[in-house]
Every structure is written in C-alpha cells, then in structure tokens.
Amino acid sequence: MPKVRHFNADNGYNRAGVIMDVKSDRKGNIWIVHHSGITRYNGHTFHEVNTDNIPHRTFLRFYESYKNQPFVIDFSGGIFF
C-alpha cells in the first residue's frame, strides 16, 4: 500500500505558495515546481534549486529529457536546464 506523507516547515519543506507541478525523475527524486522556484526532494531532504540567473522565474512544468536531464518550462514558453 502506498504511503502518504505530509511535508511542512517542521520537517524541512519551507516553501510557500502555489505548486504548479510535481513529478519524479528516473533517479527517484521528486521535483516540485512552484510559481517562483524549484525544489528537489531526494527522499530525505529538500534542496532549493538556484534560479537567481533566471530573470522572471514564473515556472510552470517539470520535464526530464531522454538523457535524464531535468528541465522546466515557464509561462512564456522558455525552457531552462
């Protein structure tokens, strides 16, 4: 039976706001795409992806390429690796 876990600031997930997408990659990481950022969960800890070099950061969807390269698409159609 699948296990459901709730994450919040008490157990390491301290991101607020609207979640736009949640997907897992081939390595088992969970990627959480927020309207203004990206978080990767490896099963133990949450890691904020540095998106400071992206000017607008209005993310929409997470994808993984056939070469296992993660990327996101923003609202204006931009693709970021």
N, C-alpha and C positions, 0 to 999 in steps of 0.2 A: 504494500500500500504506500503511495506517495506521502511524503512528509511535507507539511506546510509549516513554514517558519515566518514569523513576523519580525521585521527589522525596523529599528528606530535609532535615535541618538544614543540610547542606553547601551546598544550592542554594536555600535560602530557606523551605522548608516545615518549620517547627519546632514543629508541633503533635503532641502525643502523645495516645494514647487510641483509643477505638473510633470509627470512622467510621460514621455512621448512614445517610448518603445522599450521592450525588454526582450533580449534574445540570448541564447547560449552559443558559444563557438565550439569548434571541434575539439578544443583542449579542455572543455568543461567550464570555462569562465562564463559568468553571467554579465552581460553588458546592459547597463541601464542608461538610456538616453533621456536627458532632461531637456527642457526648453532651452536652457542656458549652460549645459555641460554634459559630461560623460563620466560615468562611474563603472569600474570593473570590479566584480566580486569573484574571488578565486576559490570560494568555499570556506574561507577562513577570515579574510579581511577585505575591506573596501579600499579601492585606490581611485582617487580622482585623477582623471586624465588631464594633463595640462593643455588647455585650449587658448592660452593667452595670445598666441600668434594668429588667431582667427578673429578678425575684427568684429563680426556681428554675433556669432555663436548662437544662432537660433536653430538648433538641431531638431531633426525630425525622425530619422530612421537609422538603424544599425544594420550593416551587412558584412558578410565575410566573403572574400574573393575565393576563387578556386585554388589559389596558392596560400590559403589560410591567412591572408592579410585583412585585418579588420578595417572598415571604413564607415563613415557616416555621411548622410546626405542632409543638407539644411533646407529650410523653407524656400530659398531662392533657387534650389537645384544644384548648389555647389556640392562637390564631393571632396571629402577630406580623409587622408590616410594617416 
